[in-house]
Amino acid sequence: LRGEEVIFNTGTDEHGQKIYEKALEEGKEPKVYVDEYAAKFDGLKEALNLSYTNFIQTSDPKHEAAAQEFWKRCEARGDIYKARYRVKYCVGCELEKTDSELVDNQCPVHPNLELQLIDEENYFFKFSNYQQPLLDLYEKHPDFVVPENRLREIKTFVEGGLKDFSISRVASKMPWGVPVPGDDAQVMYVWFDALVNYISTLGWPDESGAFAFWPGVQVAGKDNLRQQSAMWQAMLLSAGVAPSKQIFIHGFITSGGQKMSKSLGNVVDPFDEVNEYGTDALRYYLLREIPSHDDGDFSRARMEERYAELANRLGNLVSRVAAMSVKYFDGKLDDVQVDWSAREKVLDDAMEQYDFKAYLDEIFSVVDEANEEVDKKEPFKLVKQDEAAAKQVLSTIASQIRWIGSALAPVLPHCSEEILRRYGTIIQTGEGLFPRRDQ
């Protein structure tokens, strides 16, 4: 929208014990299993009207080759060694768990999964070598992790001392992974290979072409803070690759106030919500109702309220102003110039802070101003007394609606496109943007 060239990357992280066991449960080869899920996730592109450049699968041979090259570079640096690995392990998290992280000897995130005891010889990454380099990175770039409380959290973690972590598994026990270079008896630990996707998607180790977009901004959930902002950054430093530009950490989406769980029957299917409310309405809910940096809740009751808000505040404004413009002036209004620089500065600042609620709040403050102007000036009455004055009122409001349509482009793209289509040189009427729903 700013005219800058960008690459958006997303995809599926596909290796590891959890996926391997699920594939076996369903009687499928792991590759078949992950391809089916990747197709479902990629299907959200159309359903949610998303625009991304790459959809990467970490089972892709190009990614696996990049992960192996990355391993070799860390190994050449002297940061990989072999040792005994004895830990309690949560398959759900794909992470080892210390006693201090457990509640009643169970993982608090996956209390229904039994912890596994791993005792085998693995390769380790010398994470302990990178305490000071990481602290220097955070000091040099105070906005490296956002929000600020997550930066404080990771700094505290690193200051407490770093423990080397296992980066491989015995292939005879868990074969679904990227083979370790030079040792077919081991496969890479899922987190080691998965993180490399951020650069493999740009063609690395070929550093020409798309790799010019590195370093990039990474978006991750709060449960991945350590992996994204500490482990991965240490790995990059080891391999001689520049650290990430920034890590944006978001919270979880709960359902009815509870963590989504199949056993609770409260998992929300995004395809169902799109079919029920439409793409833009779901996007609106997620961007305005779910805090960018904290947990947020999804409920049908709130979804109904947000849909009604779109229909009554925005949809009604667009429809009634277009109807009056066509009825009284054949859709031909005057071009009113308005200085939007102050409001656009608010929008830019909100985007820079990943504060999508603030972005939408600013747009809807203009929606409310326009509605108030219609209610106050009553152009449908004014036109009978002073046609020129009524035309001026509608022209001013139409300019507000055009700005609203333009500002909505990154958040409600279909709605934006439809508003701008109707409010062209000659204003047109159309179906309601958000049709009335039968309750």
Stockholm file with secondary structure:
# STOCKHOLM 1.0

chainA/1-439         LRGEEVIFNTGTDEHGQKIYEKALEEGKEPKVYVDEYAAKFDGLKEALNLSYTNFIQTSDPKHEAAAQEFWKRCEARGDIYKARYRVKYCVGCELEKTDSELVDNQCPVHPNLELQLIDEENYFFKFSNYQQPLLDLYEKHPDFVVPENRLREIKTFVEGGLKDFSISRVASKMPWGVPVPGDDAQVMYVWFDALVNYISTLGWPDESGAFAFWPGVQVAGKDNLRQQSAMWQAMLLSAGVAPSKQIFIHGFITSGGQKMSKSLGNVVDPFDEVNEYGTDALRYYLLREIPSHDDGDFSRARMEERYAELANRLGNLVSRVAAMSVKYFDGKLDDVQVDWSAREKVLDDAMEQYDFKAYLDEIFSVVDEANEEVDKKEPFKLVKQDEAAAKQVLSTIASQIRWIGSALAPVLPHCSEEILRRYGTIIQTGEGLFPRRDQ
#=GR chainA/1-439 SS CCSCCCCCEEEECCCSHHHHHHHHHTTCCHHHHHHHHHHHHHTHHHHTTCCCSEEEETTSHHHHHHHHHHHHHHHHTTCEEEEEEEEEEETTTTEEECGGGCBTTBCSSCTTSCCEEEEEEEEEECGGGGHHHHHHHHHHCTTSEESHHHHHHHHHHHHTCCCCEECEEETTTCCCSCEETTEEEEEECHHHHHHTHHHHTTTTTCCSGGGGGCSCEEEEEGGGHHIIIIIHHHHHHHHTCCCCSEEEEECCEEETTBCCCTTTTCCCCHHHHHHHHCHHHHHHHHHHHSCSSSCEEECHHHHHHHHHHIIIIIIHHHHHHHHHHHHHHTTCCCCCCCCCHHHHHHHHHHHHTTCHHHHHHHHHHHHHHHHHHHHHHCHHHHHHHCHHHHHHHHHHHHHHHHHHHHHTTTTSHHHHHHHHHHBSSSBCCCSCSSCCCCC
#=GC SS_cons         CCSCCCCCEEEECCCSHHHHHHHHHTTCCHHHHHHHHHHHHHTHHHHTTCCCSEEEETTSHHHHHHHHHHHHHHHHTTCEEEEEEEEEEETTTTEEECGGGCBTTBCSSCTTSCCEEEEEEEEEECGGGGHHHHHHHHHHCTTSEESHHHHHHHHHHHHTCCCCEECEEETTTCCCSCEETTEEEEEECHHHHHHTHHHHTTTTTCCSGGGGGCSCEEEEEGGGHHIIIIIHHHHHHHHTCCCCSEEEEECCEEETTBCCCTTTTCCCCHHHHHHHHCHHHHHHHHHHHSCSSSCEEECHHHHHHHHHHIIIIIIHHHHHHHHHHHHHHTTCCCCCCCCCHHHHHHHHHHHHTTCHHHHHHHHHHHHHHHHHHHHHHCHHHHHHHCHHHHHHHHHHHHHHHHHHHHHTTTTSHHHHHHHHHHBSSSBCCCSCSSCCCCC
//
